[in-house]
Amino acid sequence: MPQMAPLYWLVLFFFFMVSLFLFFAINYFVKPFEKKDHTMKKPDLNFKTWML
């Protein structure tokens, strides 16, 4: 019952708000690892970058 312990609910409300803020801050600042691009294929072993 909220009317029986308003300070208790106020503490829970602030805890919820701080947790929500931390969740959004961590999601904004922490980025996942970059995935390697698999579209670039390795060059052929017989391919030469120079000409004679």
C-alpha positions in Angstrom: 0.0 0.0 0.0 1.7 3.3 -1.1 -0.1 5.4 1.6 1.4 3.3 4.4 5.1 3.8 3.5 5.6 6.7 1.0 9.3 7.0 1.7 9.8 3.4 0.8 8.1 3.9 -2.5 10.1 7.0 -3.1 13.3 5.1 -2.6 12.1 2.4 -5.0 11.1 5.0 -7.6 14.6 6.6 -7.4 16.2 3.2 -7.7 14.1 2.5 -10.8 15.0 5.9 -12.3 18.7 5.4 -11.7 18.6 1.9 -13.1 16.8 3.1 -16.2 19.3 5.9 -16.7 22.2 3.5 -16.4 20.6 1.1 -18.8 20.2 3.9 -21.5 23.7 5.3 -20.8 25.4 1.9 -21.1 23.5 1.2 -24.3 24.5 4.6 -25.7 28.2 4.5 -24.8 29.1 0.8 -25.0 29.3 -0.5 -28.6 29.4 -4.1 -29.5 32.5 -5.6 -31.1 32.9 -4.8 -34.8 32.0 -7.7 -37.0 34.5 -8.6 -39.7 33.3 -8.0 -43.2 33.1 -11.3 -45.0 32.1 -9.8 -48.3 35.8 -9.1 -49.1 37.3 -12.3 -50.4 41.0 -13.2 -50.1 42.9 -12.6 -53.3 43.9 -15.6 -55.3 47.3 -17.1 -54.5 48.3 -16.7 -58.2 47.4 -13.1 -58.3 50.4 -10.8 -58.7 50.2 -7.1 -57.8 53.2 -6.2 -60.0 54.0 -6.6 -63.7 57.4 -7.5 -65.3 
